[in-house]
């Protein structure tokens, strides 16, 4: 049985824990217009104990929209003081994504270890798109990186094609497709003060066909392809085929 004297420190510890929980809860997604499609996110930035990142992206309907949901999406980003929620730096892009037959399906914050210079840490935004054709499946994930410069945020890598899939099949079994996944690694070399980025691409080709009563698939993984992205003083230059459509 707890004595009263031992219960007081315990209650104090619980109160302290509750206070810590309320501070962590400051990372709240920004309010958005519920009448239009959109995304609202907030995520603590592990690289900085006192900072969080918020994202707001809402659809701006196409004036000629016939009801199929086509339109563009704006993008608002902010780095926040984790305790107060006060914006420390921000970025706005009126037309960040176009959503039509190639529809925007997801937007996520990426707080990976994008250490571009000793005092420069980037964060990412990943946008996922899906094609509308059932027999010609098509999807992509774009990665853009942003750095903080005083009270503003600046994109240094835009629409990097981190993942893609395209294929063709008969709607039943027979068909083929190719999936490519790309990862980024921080290089030891630098260009204009920023670390070069090593891109590793891995592609898997799959073919399916009906054999008797069964649908059988065979996949072949190609040898990884490595290239290096260089910063030109404003942004990382993407070669052909490495940028989202």
N, C-alpha and C positions, 0 to 999 in steps of 0.2 A: 504493500500500500504506500502511495506517495504521501509524504508529510507536506504540510503547507509551505514550509521553507524551501523544499526542493521543487515544488510546483511553480513557484514564482519565476525562477530562471528558465524553466521550460516554457512558460507562457511568453517570456521575453524573447526566447529564440524563435518561437512560432510567429510572433509579431514581426521580428526582423525578416524572417523568410517571406512572410506575406508582403512586406514592403519591397523586398527584392523582386517578387513576382510582379508587383504593380509597375515597377520601373521597366521590366522587360516588356510589359504589355503596351508600352508607348509606341511600339512599331505597328501602327495601324494603317491599313490600306486607305488611300485617299478616297473621299466620296466620289461617286460617279453617277451619271444619268442612267437610271434603270430602264429608260424607254428605248435606249439604243444599245446594240451589242458593244461590248468593251471588256477591258481587263483592268483590274486595280490590285496592286501588290505592294507589300512592304516586307523588307528582309534585312535583318541585322548583317552588318559587314564584318566578318570575322577578323579581317586585317586591322580593324580599328575598334577598340573597345567602346568608344563613345559615339559611333556613327552607324546609321542605318540608311537604306536606300529605298525610295518609293518610286512607283511607276504607275502612270495612268495613261491608258490608250482607249479612245472612244471612236466609234464609227461616225464618219460624216457621210450621210447617205448621198448617193448619186442622184442629182435632180431628175434624171431620166430613168430612174430605177422603176422597173415594172413589177416589183414585188419579190424579186429573187435575192434580195439582200446585198446587192453589189454596192460598193462604195470605197472610200478611203478611210484610213485610221490615222489620227494624230498620235503624238507621243510626248509625254511630259515626264521628265526624270528629275529627281532631287536627292541630294545627300543631306541627311537630317542629323541634328544633334539627338543622340539616342534618348537622353533624359527628358529634354523639353519638347522634342518634335520640331524644333525650329529649323527651317531650311538653311543650310550652309552654302549650297551651290545648286544650280538648276540648269535645265536644258529643255527647250521646246522645239518640236518639229511638226509643222502643220500637216504635212502629208508624208508619213513615215512608211506606211504600207498601203498597197492596193489590194483589195479583196474582190475578186470576180469569179470566173470559172476556176481560178486558182485561189482558193479561199483561205483566209487567215483563220487558223484554228486554235492557236495557243501563243502566249507570250510569257516568258519566264526570265527571272533575274539570275545571273550567273556570277557568283562571288569567288570564282577559282583564283588560283595564284598567278595572276597576270602582273608580275613585277617587271615593268618595262624599263625602269631606271632605278637607281638607289632610292630616290625620293618620289617615285611615280608608280602608283599601283592603279591598275585599271579594273573595271568591273564590266560584265557583259550583259547583253540582252539577247535572248534566243527567241526567234519567231518561227512558228511552225505553220506550214501551208499544206493543204491537201487539194489534189485535183478532183474534178467532179465526175470523171469518167470511170465507170465500173470495170470495163474491159481493158482500159488503158490506165491502170493505177499510176499515180504520180504524186510524190510528196517531197518537200524540202524543209530543212531547218537552217535558218540564217543566224549567224552570230555577229554582233556588232560590239565593239569595245569602246568604253568611254573613260576619260581621265578628268580629274578635277584640276582646274586652274583658277585659284582664288574662289570667286563666287559663281563661277560658271563651270559647266561640264562640256567637254568637247569630244566628238567621235574621232577615233584614230584608226579604227578598222570598221568597215561598213559592208554588210551583207555578205560576209564570208560564208561560203556554202559548206556547213559543217556536216550535213547529212543529206543524202538524196536517194530516191528510189524511183525507178520508172520501169514499166513492163507492159506486156501485151498478152492477153489470154482469151480463151473462148467463152469464158463465163462458167465453165464446168470444171475443166482440169488442164487441158493442154495450154501451154504458154511459157513465157520466159521473162525474166526480169533481172535488173542489176541494182544492187544496193552498195552505196559508197559512204564510208564513214571517215571523217577527217578529224584529227586531233592536233592541238597546238603545243609546242614545247618551246620554252624560253632558251634561246641560244646564248653562247658566251660572247659572240661577236655583236657589234653595234653598228647602227647607221643613223647619223644625225642625232646621236645621243640616246637613242632608244634601242633596246635589245632587238636583234633579228628574231623572227619567229620561224621555227622549223615545223612544217606541215607534214604529217604522216597520213597518207591516204590508203585505205584498204577497201578493195572492191570484191564483192561476192556475187557471182552470176549463178542464177538458178533456172533450171529447165524442168518443166513438168509435162508428163504425157500419160495417157491411159494405157495400161498394159493389162489386157484381160478385163477384169472387173475392178482393178485397182488403179488409183492415181498415184504414180510414182514420181518423186522429185530427186534431182541430183544437183548438188551445188559445188562450185569450183571457186576457191579463193585465190585471187591474183597476188603476185608478189607486191609488197607494199611499195608505194612511190613516195619519195621524199623530195620536197622543195623547200626553199627558204624565202620568206617574205621580208622585204626591206622597207624601213621607214624613210620617206622622202622629205621629211621636215614638216609635213602636214598630216600624212596618214600612211598606212601600209598599203603598198601597191599589190593588187590582186591580178594574177595572170588570167588569160582566157580560160573559162571553164571552172573557175574557183569563186565566182560571184553568183548569188542568187538571181533568178530571172525577175 
